[in-house]
């Protein structure tokens, strides 16, 4: 897989933290940035797929009405409170 160059600008605090992360992992800052970018893209693609699937289910009449969803959420949250 060929890598394409790109550049970013980040504040000094972020770059210092990035350097510490890279050193702790015995990796380059470039590797850490690529790893983080890949994770972000994978998460975003997954989220887009979930939204598309949910929209399709709603279009097919498989969704839960808002008031029922909120009632379930309230019930679930109530079970967490002491």
N, CA, C and O atoms as a printed pandas DataFrame, in Angstrom:
     atom_number atom_name residue_name chain_id  residue_number  x_coord  y_coord  z_coord
0              1         N          UNK        A               1    0.844   -1.164    0.000
1              2        CA          UNK        A               1    0.000    0.000    0.000
2              3         C          UNK        A               1    0.895    1.234    0.000
3              4         O          UNK        A               1    1.750    1.408    0.868
4              5         N          UNK        A               2    0.678    2.067   -0.977
5              6        CA          UNK        A               2    1.465    3.293   -1.066
6              7         C          UNK        A               2    0.905    4.337   -0.112
7              8         O          UNK        A               2   -0.309    4.496    0.008
8              9         N          UNK        A               3    1.782    5.033    0.550
9             10        CA          UNK        A               3    1.367    6.099    1.457
10            11         C          UNK        A               3    1.470    7.435    0.758
11            12         O          UNK        A               3    2.431    7.697    0.034
12            13         N          UNK        A               4    0.484    8.274    0.975
13            14        CA          UNK        A               4    0.483    9.606    0.395
14            15         C          UNK        A               4    0.864   10.611    1.468
15            16         O          UNK        A               4    0.349   10.552    2.584
16            17         N          UNK        A               5    1.757   11.530    1.143
17            18        CA          UNK        A               5    2.150   12.526    2.147
18            19         C          UNK        A               5    1.058   13.566    2.360
19            20         O          UNK        A               5    0.330   13.928    1.436
20            21         N          UNK        A               6    0.964   14.031    3.581
21            22        CA          UNK        A               6    0.111   15.159    3.914
22            23         C          UNK        A               6    0.708   15.834    5.137
23            24         O          UNK        A               6    1.544   15.255    5.830
24            25         N          UNK        A               7    0.280   17.051    5.396
25            26        CA          UNK        A               7    0.812   17.744    6.563
26            27         C          UNK        A               7   -0.340   18.236    7.423
27            28         O          UNK        A               7   -1.460   18.429    6.950
28            29         N          UNK        A               8   -0.039   18.430    8.688
29            30        CA          UNK        A               8   -1.029   18.962    9.620
30            31         C          UNK        A               8   -0.376   20.070   10.428
31            32         O          UNK        A               8    0.849   20.183   10.477
32            33         N          UNK        A               9   -1.185   20.862   11.042
33            34        CA          UNK        A               9   -0.703   21.879   11.972
34            35         C          UNK        A               9   -1.388   21.607   13.305
35            36         O          UNK        A               9   -2.603   21.419   13.367
36            37         N          UNK        A              10   -0.606   21.591   14.346
37            38        CA          UNK        A              10   -1.152   21.348   15.678
38            39         C          UNK        A              10   -0.433   22.254   16.668
39            40         O          UNK        A              10    0.705   22.668   16.446
40            41         N          UNK        A              11   -1.117   22.550   17.754
41            42        CA          UNK        A              11   -0.493   23.404   18.762
42            43         C          UNK        A              11    0.616   22.637   19.478
43            44         O          UNK        A              11    0.685   21.410   19.413
44            45         N          UNK        A              12    1.473   23.378   20.153
45            46        CA          UNK        A              12    2.645   22.793   20.802
46            47         C          UNK        A              12    2.262   21.747   21.847
47            48         O          UNK        A              12    2.923   20.715   21.961
48            49         N          UNK        A              13    1.208   22.003   22.604
49            50        CA          UNK        A              13    0.767   21.056   23.632
50            51         C          UNK        A              13    0.385   19.714   23.013
51            52         O          UNK        A              13    0.743   18.660   23.538
52            53         N          UNK        A              14   -0.338   19.754   21.905
53            54        CA          UNK        A              14   -0.730   18.523   21.217
54            55         C          UNK        A              14    0.492   17.798   20.668
55            56         O          UNK        A              14    0.589   16.576   20.773
56            57         N          UNK        A              15    1.409   18.535   20.091
57            58        CA          UNK        A              15    2.609   17.917   19.528
58            59         C          UNK        A              15    3.476   17.290   20.619
59            60         O          UNK        A              15    4.052   16.221   20.419
60            61         N          UNK        A              16    3.567   17.958   21.775
61            62        CA          UNK        A              16    4.328   17.384   22.889
62            63         C          UNK        A              16    3.687   16.087   23.367
63            64         O          UNK        A              16    4.379   15.100   23.616
64            65         N          UNK        A              17    2.358   16.095   23.493
65            66        CA          UNK        A              17    1.646   14.885   23.915
66            67         C          UNK        A              17    1.831   13.776   22.889
67            68         O          UNK        A              17    2.024   12.614   23.246
68            69         N          UNK        A              18    1.772   14.136   21.636
69            70        CA          UNK        A              18    1.980   13.169   20.563
70            71         C          UNK        A              18    3.373   12.566   20.645
71            72         O          UNK        A              18    3.546   11.361   20.459
72            73         N          UNK        A              19    4.357   13.394   20.920
73            74        CA          UNK        A              19    5.726   12.908   21.080
74            75         C          UNK        A              19    5.860   11.947   22.251
75            76         O          UNK        A              19    6.564   10.942   22.154
76            77         N          UNK        A              20    5.187   12.253   23.362
77            78        CA          UNK        A              20    5.233   11.355   24.525
78            79         C          UNK        A              20    4.567   10.016   24.216
79            80         O          UNK        A              20    5.080    8.959   24.585
80            81         N          UNK        A              21    3.421   10.069   23.535
81            82        CA          UNK        A              21    2.728    8.834   23.160
82            83         C          UNK        A              21    3.614    7.985   22.256
83            84         O          UNK        A              21    3.751    6.778   22.458
84            85         N          UNK        A              22    4.210    8.625   21.263
85            86        CA          UNK        A              22    5.071    7.904   20.321
86            87         C          UNK        A              22    6.253    7.280   21.045
87            88         O          UNK        A              22    6.598    6.127   20.786
88            89         N          UNK        A              23    6.875    8.023   21.944
89            90        CA          UNK        A              23    8.026    7.498   22.687
90            91         C          UNK        A              23    7.615    6.320   23.567
91            92         O          UNK        A              23    8.323    5.316   23.637
92            93         N          UNK        A              24    6.472    6.446   24.235
93            94        CA          UNK        A              24    6.007    5.366   25.111
94            95         C          UNK        A              24    5.698    4.099   24.329
95            96         O          UNK        A              24    5.832    2.992   24.851
96            97         N          UNK        A              25    5.285    4.262   23.083
97            98        CA          UNK        A              25    4.948    3.107   22.249
98            99         C          UNK        A              25    6.136    2.636   21.406
99           100         O          UNK        A              25    6.048    1.645   20.681
100          101         N          UNK        A              26    7.249    3.368   21.519
101          102        CA          UNK        A              26    8.422    3.091   20.691
102          103         C          UNK        A              26    8.059    3.115   19.207
103          104         O          UNK        A              26    8.446    2.241   18.432
104          105         N          UNK        A              27    7.304    4.145   18.848
105          106        CA          UNK        A              27    6.861    4.349   17.473
106          107         C          UNK        A              27    7.150    5.792   17.078
107          108         O          UNK        A              27    7.474    6.627   17.923
108          109         N          UNK        A              28    7.030    6.070   15.797
109          110        CA          UNK        A              28    7.198    7.447   15.334
110          111         C          UNK        A              28    5.897    8.222   15.519
111          112         O          UNK        A              28    4.821    7.635   15.638
112          113         N          UNK        A              29    6.012    9.548   15.542
113          114        CA          UNK        A              29    4.798   10.361   15.608
114          115         C          UNK        A              29    3.927   10.095   14.383
115          116         O          UNK        A              29    2.700   10.079   14.479
116          117         N          UNK        A              30    4.561    9.890   13.245
117          118        CA          UNK        A              30    3.822    9.598   12.027
118          119         C          UNK        A              30    2.976    8.330   12.193
119          120         O          UNK        A              30    1.817    8.291   11.781
120          121         N          UNK        A              31    3.568    7.297   12.800
121          122        CA          UNK        A              31    2.830    6.043   13.015
122          123         C          UNK        A              31    1.625    6.284   13.922
123          124         O          UNK        A              31    0.528    5.797   13.650
124          125         N          UNK        A              32    1.835    7.036   14.997
125          126        CA          UNK        A              32    0.752    7.314   15.947
126          127         C          UNK        A              32   -0.371    8.088   15.258
127          128         O          UNK        A              32   -1.547    7.775   15.438
128          129         N          UNK        A              33   -0.009    9.088   14.477
129          130        CA          UNK        A              33   -1.017    9.872   13.767
130          131         C          UNK        A              33   -1.783    8.996   12.792
131          132         O          UNK        A              33   -3.010    9.071   12.731
132          133         N          UNK        A              34   -1.080    8.162   12.026
133          134        CA          UNK        A              34   -1.754    7.266   11.087
134          135         C          UNK        A              34   -2.676    6.294   11.805
135          136         O          UNK        A              34   -3.786    6.036   11.341
136          137         N          UNK        A              35   -2.226    5.753   12.935
137          138        CA          UNK        A              35   -3.050    4.823   13.700
138          139         C          UNK        A              35   -4.317    5.511   14.196
139          140         O          UNK        A              35   -5.409    4.950   14.105
140          141         N          UNK        A              36   -4.173    6.713   14.714
141          142        CA          UNK        A              36   -5.327    7.468   15.206
142          143         C          UNK        A              36   -6.268    7.830   14.064
143          144         O          UNK        A              36   -7.488    7.756   14.212
144          145         N          UNK        A              37   -5.705    8.217   12.936
145          146        CA          UNK        A              37   -6.520    8.590   11.786
146          147         C          UNK        A              37   -7.297    7.388   11.257
147          148         O          UNK        A              37   -8.479    7.505   10.931
148          149         N          UNK        A              38   -6.643    6.242   11.172
149          150        CA          UNK        A              38   -7.331    5.019   10.734
150          151         C          UNK        A              38   -8.483    4.680   11.678
151          152         O          UNK        A              38   -9.575    4.338   11.223
152          153         N          UNK        A              39   -8.252    4.770   12.979
153          154        CA          UNK        A              39   -9.300    4.466   13.960
154          155         C          UNK        A              39  -10.471    5.434   13.803
155          156         O          UNK        A              39  -11.629    5.020   13.855
156          157         N          UNK        A              40  -10.178    6.708   13.614
157          158        CA          UNK        A              40  -11.235    7.702   13.436
158          159         C          UNK        A              40  -12.059    7.395   12.191
159          160         O          UNK        A              40  -13.289    7.417   12.234
160          161         N          UNK        A              41  -11.385    7.110   11.090
161          162        CA          UNK        A              41  -12.083    6.832    9.832
162          163         C          UNK        A              41  -12.939    5.570    9.978
163          164         O          UNK        A              41  -14.092    5.556    9.547
164          165         N          UNK        A              42  -12.389    4.516   10.578
165          166        CA          UNK        A              42  -13.156    3.291   10.786
166          167         C          UNK        A              42  -14.393    3.558   11.635
167          168         O          UNK        A              42  -15.475    3.061   11.321
168          169         N          UNK        A              43  -14.250    4.332   12.702
169          170        CA          UNK        A              43  -15.389    4.668   13.555
170          171         C          UNK        A              43  -16.440    5.456   12.784
171          172         O          UNK        A              43  -17.638    5.203   12.918
172          173         N          UNK        A              44  -15.991    6.404   11.983
173          174        CA          UNK        A              44  -16.924    7.240   11.232
174          175         C          UNK        A              44  -17.670    6.407   10.188
175          176         O          UNK        A              44  -18.879    6.565   10.017
176          177         N          UNK        A              45  -16.963    5.532    9.498
177          178        CA          UNK        A              45  -17.605    4.657    8.508
178          179         C          UNK        A              45  -18.636    3.766    9.197
179          180         O          UNK        A              45  -19.743    3.589    8.687
180          181         N          UNK        A              46  -18.275    3.199   10.361
181          182        CA          UNK        A              46  -19.206    2.355   11.104
182          183         C          UNK        A              46  -20.456    3.148   11.478
183          184         O          UNK        A              46  -21.576    2.661   11.326
184          185         N          UNK        A              47  -20.255    4.379   11.970
185          186        CA          UNK        A              47  -21.391    5.206   12.359
186          187         C          UNK        A              47  -22.292    5.508   11.165
187          188         O          UNK        A              47  -23.516    5.443   11.279
188          189         N          UNK        A              48  -21.697    5.835   10.028
189          190        CA          UNK        A              48  -22.495    6.102    8.824
190          191         C          UNK        A              48  -23.310    4.878    8.445
191          192         O          UNK        A              48  -24.475    5.001    8.065
192          193         N          UNK        A              49  -22.707    3.692    8.544
193          194        CA          UNK        A              49  -23.426    2.450    8.220
194          195         C          UNK        A              49  -24.586    2.223    9.184
195          196         O          UNK        A              49  -25.667    1.807    8.766
196          197         N          UNK        A              50  -24.370    2.492   10.464
197          198        CA          UNK        A              50  -25.434    2.312   11.459
198          199         C          UNK        A              50  -26.584    3.281   11.218
199          200         O          UNK        A              50  -27.751    2.905   11.324
200          201         N          UNK        A              51  -26.257    4.515   10.899
201          202        CA          UNK        A              51  -27.300    5.509   10.621
202          203         C          UNK        A              51  -28.092    5.098    9.390
203          204         O          UNK        A              51  -29.321    5.175    9.389
204          205         N          UNK        A              52  -27.400    4.663    8.342
205          206        CA          UNK        A              52  -28.085    4.232    7.118
206          207         C          UNK        A              52  -29.000    3.038    7.408
207          208         O          UNK        A              52  -30.131    2.981    6.927
208          209         N          UNK        A              53  -28.496    2.087    8.200
209          210        CA          UNK        A              53  -29.308    0.910    8.545
210          211         C          UNK        A              53  -30.528    1.321    9.360
211          212         O          UNK        A              53  -31.631    0.825    9.129
212          213         N          UNK        A              54  -30.331    2.222   10.306
213          214        CA          UNK        A              54  -31.452    2.682   11.129
214          215         C          UNK        A              54  -32.486    3.409   10.282
215          216         O          UNK        A              54  -33.687    3.207   10.462
216          217         N          UNK        A              55  -32.037    4.241    9.375
217          218        CA          UNK        A              55  -32.970    4.956    8.505
218          219         C          UNK        A              55  -33.762    3.978    7.646
219          220         O          UNK        A              55  -34.960    4.164    7.432
220          221         N          UNK        A              56  -33.094    2.938    7.155
221          222        CA          UNK        A              56  -33.768    1.934    6.346
222          223         C          UNK        A              56  -34.818    1.197    7.174
223          224         O          UNK        A              56  -35.931    0.956    6.706
224          225         N          UNK        A              57  -34.454    0.839    8.417
225          226        CA          UNK        A              57  -35.403    0.155    9.293
226          227         C          UNK        A              57  -36.618    1.039    9.579
227          228         O          UNK        A              57  -37.750    0.556    9.607
228          229         N          UNK        A              58  -36.379    2.324    9.790
229          230        CA          UNK        A              58  -37.491    3.249   10.029
230          231         C          UNK        A              58  -38.381    3.324    8.797
231          232         O          UNK        A              58  -39.607    3.307    8.912
232          233         N          UNK        A              59  -37.769    3.409    7.615
233          234        CA          UNK        A              59  -38.530    3.465    6.370
234          235         C          UNK        A              59  -39.371    2.205    6.178
235          236         O          UNK        A              59  -40.439    2.247    5.568
236          237         N          UNK        A              60  -38.878    1.087    6.705
237          238        CA          UNK        A              60  -39.606   -0.183    6.595
238          239         C          UNK        A              60  -40.605   -0.375    7.736
239          240         O          UNK        A              60  -41.243   -1.423    7.836
240          241         N          UNK        A              61  -40.739    0.639    8.595
241          242        CA          UNK        A              61  -41.681    0.549    9.694
242          243         C          UNK        A              61  -41.190   -0.269   10.875
243          244         O          UNK        A              61  -41.992   -0.699   11.703
244          245         N          UNK        A              62  -39.892   -0.489   10.966
245          246        CA          UNK        A              62  -39.328   -1.301   12.038
246          247         C          UNK        A              62  -38.820   -0.476   13.213
247          248         O          UNK        A              62  -38.290   -1.033   14.173
248          249         N          UNK        A              63  -38.972    0.817   13.152
249          250        CA          UNK        A              63  -38.452    1.678   14.207
250          251         C          UNK        A              63  -39.324    1.660   15.457
251          252         O          UNK        A              63  -40.438    1.135   15.454
252          253         N          UNK        A              64  -38.797    2.238   16.510
253          254        CA          UNK        A              64  -39.538    2.385   17.760
254          255         C          UNK        A              64  -39.998    3.836   17.829
255          256         O          UNK        A              64  -39.185    4.741   17.638
256          257         N          UNK        A              65  -41.274    4.083   18.095
257          258        CA          UNK        A              65  -41.744    5.461   18.216
258          259         C          UNK        A              65  -40.958    6.207   19.297
259          260         O          UNK        A              65  -40.522    5.613   20.284
260          261         N          UNK        A              66  -40.786    7.496   19.099
261          262        CA          UNK        A              66  -39.976    8.317   19.984
262          263         C          UNK        A              66  -40.409    8.205   21.443
263          264         O          UNK        A              66  -39.568    8.049   22.328
264          265         N          UNK        A              67  -41.713    8.282   21.701
265          266        CA          UNK        A              67  -42.176    8.229   23.087
266          267         C          UNK        A              67  -41.845    6.897   23.743
267          268         O          UNK        A              67  -41.531    6.859   24.933
268          269         N          UNK        A              68  -41.910    5.806   22.992
269          270        CA          UNK        A              68  -41.536    4.499   23.546
270          271         C          UNK        A              68  -40.034    4.414   23.793
271          272         O          UNK        A              68  -39.594    3.868   24.804
272          273         N          UNK        A              69  -39.255    4.954   22.870
273          274        CA          UNK        A              69  -37.797    4.939   23.046
274          275         C          UNK        A              69  -37.405    5.756   24.271
275          276         O          UNK        A              69  -36.542    5.338   25.042
276          277         N          UNK        A              70  -38.026    6.905   24.456
277          278        CA          UNK        A              70  -37.712    7.741   25.614
278          279         C          UNK        A              70  -38.148    7.073   26.913
279          280         O          UNK        A              70  -37.454    7.179   27.924
280          281         N          UNK        A              71  -39.273    6.394   26.900
281          282        CA          UNK        A              71  -39.734    5.682   28.089
282          283         C          UNK        A              71  -38.744    4.575   28.459
283          284         O          UNK        A              71  -38.428    4.385   29.633
284          285         N          UNK        A              72  -38.262    3.852   27.455
285          286        CA          UNK        A              72  -37.259    2.805   27.710
286          287         C          UNK        A              72  -35.974    3.410   28.270
287          288         O          UNK        A              72  -35.371    2.861   29.193
288          289         N          UNK        A              73  -35.563    4.533   27.710
289          290        CA          UNK        A              73  -34.351    5.199   28.173
290          291         C          UNK        A              73  -34.513    5.665   29.622
291          292         O          UNK        A              73  -33.616    5.469   30.443
292          293         N          UNK        A              74  -35.644    6.276   29.932
293          294        CA          UNK        A              74  -35.887    6.716   31.309
294          295         C          UNK        A              74  -35.880    5.538   32.274
295          296         O          UNK        A              74  -35.324    5.628   33.369
296          297         N          UNK        A              75  -36.495    4.439   31.867
297          298        CA          UNK        A              75  -36.529    3.244   32.710
298          299         C          UNK        A              75  -35.105    2.710   32.935
299          300         O          UNK        A              75  -34.740    2.338   34.050
300          301         N          UNK        A              76  -34.331    2.680   31.883
301          302        CA          UNK        A              76  -32.956    2.200   31.986
302          303         C          UNK        A              76  -32.122    3.101   32.899
303          304         O          UNK        A              76  -31.372    2.614   33.744
304          305         N          UNK        A              77  -32.258    4.412   32.723
305          306        CA          UNK        A              77  -31.515    5.361   33.555
306          307         C          UNK        A              77  -31.945    5.270   35.017
307          308         O          UNK        A              77  -31.116    5.383   35.920
308          309         N          UNK        A              78  -33.219    5.070   35.246
309          310        CA          UNK        A              78  -33.727    4.967   36.616
310          311         C          UNK        A              78  -33.129    3.760   37.325
311          312         O          UNK        A              78  -32.944    3.786   38.541
312          313         N          UNK        A              79  -32.832    2.726   36.593
313          314        CA          UNK        A              79  -32.242    1.528   37.209
314          315         C          UNK        A              79  -30.798    1.769   37.648
315          316         O          UNK        A              79  -30.260    1.000   38.443
316          317         N          UNK        A              80  -30.174    2.817   37.143
317          318        CA          UNK        A              80  -28.782    3.147   37.505
318          319         C          UNK        A              80  -28.682    4.013   38.729
319          320         O          UNK        A              80  -27.647    4.014   39.395
320          321         N          UNK        A              81  -29.730    4.757   39.052
321          322        CA          UNK        A              81  -29.639    5.702   40.160
322          323         C          UNK        A              81  -29.821    4.979   41.496
323          324         O          UNK        A              81  -30.627    4.056   41.612
324          325         N          UNK        A              82  -29.052    5.417   42.506
325          326        CA          UNK        A              82  -29.156    4.772   43.834
326          327         C          UNK        A              82  -30.443    5.093   44.552
327          328         O          UNK        A              82  -30.662    4.622   45.668
